[in-house]
Amino acid sequence: MVRIYESQKNACYHYRMSTINQQSVREEAERIKTEFERLSVDKKINSETKMLFQSMFMLINLLIAIFLEKTTKKNNKNSSKPSSQTEKDESSLTNPGTNSKGKPESNATADNTRTVESVTIAEVTQCDVCGQDLSKIAHQHVERRTKIDIVFEKVIEHIDAQVKLCPDCGSTVRGVFPADMHGPLQYGNGLKAYVINLLICQMISLNRVQKLIKSMIGEILSEATLLKFILRLHLALAQWEADSIELLLVSPAMNVDETSLRVDKKNHWIHVYSAGDITLKFLHARRGTEAINDINIIPRYSGTIIHDCWSSYLTYNDCDHGLCGSHLVRELTCIIESNGYNWAANMKALLLETCKIVSKRKRKKLSEQEYANLQKRYRNIITRGEKELPAIPPKPNGKRGKMAKSDAHNLWERLRDHESSVLLFAKRPEVSFTNNRAERDLRMSKVKQKVSGCFRKEVYAQAYCRISSYLQTMASKGYNPLIAIQMALASKVD
């Protein structure tokens, strides 16, 4: 009974701490500080005690700021939680165009499809009311009803090559088979495109694809055969990927991001690079500068990369940097909810206001005078924020490591040190306010991992990255995946 009582007591204590009124905590701390200052003025506290309590108040203010941040509930509006786990991104509502689904898809059909259309006339021969003969009366108009259905048709093509014996030299001569028929049995590009679409786009498991194909053609394709389709397309897209990299290198701005992916029970990383209608994803065992250097796009790039202020990107000085406004707005929202800092509320309002103005401009940027005014307001907020934030205690002599800081301190320092990168979207029309483009390009990779768990071998994960990059790029150009895959298999990709 005593243990039960203690556990209930602890649970009630933690509940009260998690639901504590933030304003009352600050008001109580401020009341104690005011009382202390009154006693100091009345000379009821000596100088040594006063210095000690001032240090304690500095530490208490910092602890309160950190505590209130830790007890604030996190969601996609005030943190970097993925949108798949939370509601829609708030900042996307303020940036028209971020919800774009790409160009409208072409209405063209795949090469291995055909439409059989028939029209049947339902004639009127007599009046339903009086029975009058109407067979020779001309109709006024027709009313049409349509039924669309699918009939699966298995097409088998046999090539019989004649074999003859030359009477003069005795040589055996065989007829020439088509170039795409290398062995006794092949599968056409239509079937391959359909299988690849199921595996990559629809993320269906190998076993289910096998069952679906069997129900359509009456034959079971082995897993090895299905995976060979994937690897063939992977190799066929090698030149397309190389050409797309060259196009990315000359683009004025590029969105970059990374996310984890399980491969053979180990954590790997997908790095995405997006610009215009091009999307490229690469798999690497590392996340940092080693991976970026091996991929070798950013080290050769001289434009502007838009990212979430990850430190590895900031080590490259040959390109300019634009910071994602969505991340900043979410972090500012968390700080406002946890500590209610005025500087954070003013900074959030300034960024969203500027984003709205820029998005409505035809040239997608501010004038020089408007940008100067923006910088002035931005720096005023940073100055006021420094005064509003609790002071950081000096580092004791002989102590290693960094002093503990609140998230508000870290964000304030980031906004102070990277002012030009934060405001670059208002100065250059090619720089977007958010990095949502790269995050959207990576989103289906997380869905893939959630559905299938992981990849067995690294080569198939690399194939997935290249093929999905190609299909996302072609979707941006208006191609449906079946046509895009058939084009690649037939070597018709520009």
HELIX and SHEET records of a PDB file:
HELIX    1   1 VAL A    2  SER A   18  1                                  17    
HELIX    2   2 GLN A   22  VAL A   41  1                                  20    
HELIX    3   3 SER A   47  LYS A   70  1                                  24    
HELIX    4   4 GLU A   90  LEU A   93  1                                   4    
HELIX    5   5 ASN A  189  ILE A  196  1                                   8    
HELIX    6   6 ASN A  197  CYS A  201  3                                   5    
HELIX    7   7 LEU A  206  ILE A  217  1                                  12    
HELIX    8   8 GLU A  223  ALA A  236  1                                  14    
HELIX    9   9 ALA A  238  LEU A  249  1                                  12    
HELIX   10  10 THR A  289  ILE A  295  1                                   7    
HELIX   11  11 ILE A  298  ARG A  300  5                                   3    
HELIX   12  12 SER A  311  LEU A  314  1                                   4    
HELIX   13  13 GLY A  325  ASN A  339  1                                  15    
HELIX   14  14 ASN A  342  LYS A  360  1                                  19    
HELIX   15  15 GLU A  368  GLU A  388  1                                  21    
HELIX   16  16 ASP A  407  ASP A  417  1                                  11    
HELIX   17  17 GLU A  419  VAL A  422  1                                   4    
HELIX   18  18 LEU A  424  ALA A  426  5                                   3    
HELIX   19  19 ASN A  436  SER A  452  1                                  17    
HELIX   20  20 GLU A  458  SER A  476  1                                  19    
HELIX   21  21 PRO A  481  LEU A  489  1                                   9    
SHEET    1   A 2 VAL A 163  LEU A 165  0                                        
SHEET    2   A 2 THR A 172  ARG A 174 -1                                        
SHEET    1   B 5 ILE A 278  HIS A 284  0                                        
SHEET    2   B 5 LYS A 266  ALA A 275 -1                                        
SHEET    3   B 5 ALA A 253  VAL A 263 -1                                        
SHEET    4   B 5 THR A 304  HIS A 307  1                                        
SHEET    5   B 5 ASP A 320  LEU A 323  1                                        
END                                                                             
